Amino acid sequence: MKTLEVRVPYTISREELKRRLDEALVKAREEYGSQVNALEAAWAGDMLKAHVAVMGMSFNGTIEIEEKDLLVKLGLPGMASFFAGKIKAGIEERLGGLVAG
């Protein structure tokens, strides 16, 4: 399994960052619930641990709030690793828009 790492800078407070990430999870469950077999996430301090199952593949990852960046680590199973570039670009685009000040 390949691990994809993405860094996304942020300028808002940690509290606002957590609030926005929580809100995005609620929206994702509503929007993609019929396409996703599982979407689970829980905070452990400043780290959001997540599990997603979609199209027969299982993804585990974390979003860690660091000093100036979000550090996303996502395990890419088998065939998903061929799309690492597109997945990284999607994460950067979605999170970048979400955490913009």
C-alpha angles and dihedrals in degrees: 000000000000120000116219117205123197129177120205119184120224136187103189125094121278090244092054090045092055091046092053093047091050090049091049090053091054091050092047091052090050096044101040103023093112092052098042123072093201137005112177128163137167136176121240103184107299094346125090111206115201141184124192128179117194135155092000093306128111121214125192121186149145137225110206122193106223129178097282105353142053109234112209119193116184128178110223114206122214112299094020090071088070088065096047093121094053092044091051092049090049092051092048092049097045098042093038090058092043097053099038111127 
